[in-house]
Every structure is written in structure tokens, then in C-alpha cells.
Amino acid sequence: MKPAVKRAVKVSARVVGAALALFLILPSAIWLVIGPLANNIRSHSIRSEISGFELPVGAEMVDAASWVGNTGNGNHVEIVGGAIIRSDLSQADLEAVLAQQGTRYYSLEPLPLVDEWQRHLPGRLFPGLSEDGGRALVASSPGDWFVYLGTYGAATQLNLRAH
């Protein structure tokens, strides 16, 4: 065999080998690295968006957080964003303001959260809420305390946290 043909065969074998390796590695990389990274970036932007909510006078955002994972209803990834808000306003007045700024799917619940099921999702964002439902927060300062929760679509469903 001529040297030029041998070299062409070697180059072709390397290209095919690299393509095969990429074909085998890429799906795992998407599920283990690329998908979770894209969802984490989206989660961070949601937390920033919630932190930037303009609340009326008499209300303050104490903390904001976001979480990526399966909320328990189906086999898909969701992003949950939330905030703890202390307010001198009523729940209805605060909801009217948040409805203009937040997501379509949200809830505003007064603290303390009573039962364990009610504390499940907020507890993933704010661990103190899963322990005592926010009783320590309510006792720490005057005013009404609320937890805001919104659900947002994930950047991609190619993420092991969906299962």
C-alpha cells in the first residue's frame, strides 16, 4: 500500500473513532452536565428576577431563592422560585402587586405554614420553613409574614433531576 493511502486510512480511522466516541459520550454529557447547567443558569435568573420585584411601601423582601427539580407531580423538571416577604399590607393587596410582576402560577401563603404538606415545597427553598413553618420568623418582627412561590418552566428537560 502506498504511503499516501496508508495515511488517508489512518486519518479516516481517527475521524471515525472520534465521531464514535463523541456519539457515545455526548448523550451522557447532556444529561449529566449540559442540561443541569442550563437549568441552574435559568434558576439563578429567576432568583434574580424575584429579588427585583418592586414591592409597595410597607412591604419588604427578606429572602429570595430558587430550586430546580421534580416537584412530585409528573416526570419533568420545574424551577420553583420564591421569596419570604414581611408586610404591613393585607394578603389581597400584596397579591395584587405580585400578580403584575410574577409568574402566572404562583401562590402567596401566610406564615406560619400549618401542616407538613404545606411546608414541603417552601422548605426546599427555605429550610427553616420545613422545620417550624416560619414560626420563628413571625415571632421575630411585627407585621404579617408571607411566602411567595412561583413555578417556572425549565430551560431543558434533559436533566436527571426530572426522574
Stockholm file with secondary structure:
# STOCKHOLM 1.0

chainA/1-163         MKPAVKRAVKVSARVVGAALALFLILPSAIWLVIGPLANNIRSHSIRSEISGFELPVGAEMVDAASWVGNTGNGNHVEIVGGAIIRSDLSQADLEAVLAQQGTRYYSLEPLPLVDEWQRHLPGRLFPGLSEDGGRALVASSPGDWFVYLGTYGAATQLNLRAH
#=GR chainA/1-163 SS CCHHHHHHHHHHHHHHHHHHHHHHHHHHHIIIIIHHHHHHHHHHHHHHHHHTCCCCTTEEEEEEEEEEECCSSSSSCEEEEEEEEEESSCHHHHHHHHHHHSCSSEEEEESSCCSHHHHHHHHHHCHHHHHHTTHHHHHHSSSEEEEEEEEEECSCSCSGGGC
#=GC SS_cons         CCHHHHHHHHHHHHHHHHHHHHHHHHHHHIIIIIHHHHHHHHHHHHHHHHHTCCCCTTEEEEEEEEEEECCSSSSSCEEEEEEEEEESSCHHHHHHHHHHHSCSSEEEEESSCCSHHHHHHHHHHCHHHHHHTTHHHHHHSSSEEEEEEEEEECSCSCSGGGC
//
